[in-house]
Amino acid sequence: MPVAAKQRKAALGLGRELVDAVPRHRLLTFASAVSFRALVAFVPLTLLALGILGAIGRADLWTKSIAPAIRPRVSGPVFHGIDYSVKRIFASDKGSLITLASALVLWHMTAAVATVMETLNRIHEVEDKRRWRKLLVALALAAATSLCLVGAFLIVLVAPKAGSGSGAVHFLLGVGRWLIAAALLMLAIALLVRYAPAEHPRPRWASAGSIAIVAAWIVLSLVFRVWMTSLSNFKNGIGLLTGFLVLGAYLYLSVFVFILGVQLDELLRNRQERG
């Protein structure tokens, strides 16, 4: 059989295994549970990001970049309410705000990570006998994942403004910020994939599943950004409801892509061990 035909047959077989694993491991159910936790954690994560922006003296990013993008999409009273709330956040005690937001983020992200741990155990088909150690691992992973997510967001937002005085520096920061953000996402994925399940798989810094996860996240984020900047309209009740539904769908698809990528890596690992 020609090499191309063998590769095509292997790819089709892998695809069938991946499709069969979705109902067998209840991946859609776990994706719903994790995305719900992520949606709840979205509010304190936003509060934490705003608190950090205020603490590092970059509140101007709200008035010069974020607020002008929001103003045309919402009604006047809604924008004034959002603008007033954000400015109150910037004017508040940064230490207390960051502490409170960090505690809320850690609480909700720990619950999300615990669900991820159960999901990965199901994918790897292992029984988790950890007790208090499982809680400690979930706390540590929640803290590390939150730092990676907030760090990626702040780097993408702040880096272009840091090099605004020089065209070359601005260009390098504008391109490099996405590479750094992608590296932080890869780090978060690597930590979860390595330490969340009860039995740790062999570490691989670059895997097919991890690369697919980051690539799909970038595509989903770009589509979500296009919708937010070009198609969304929050000036009426239907627009607000649609925005909430689209945000929920974005989080759900992001989580499902992550779970599917881990499942893909597990299938490839099993094939390699059998071969």
Order of alpha helices (4+ residues) and beta strands (2+ residues): alpha-alpha-alpha-alpha-alpha-alpha-alpha-alpha-alpha
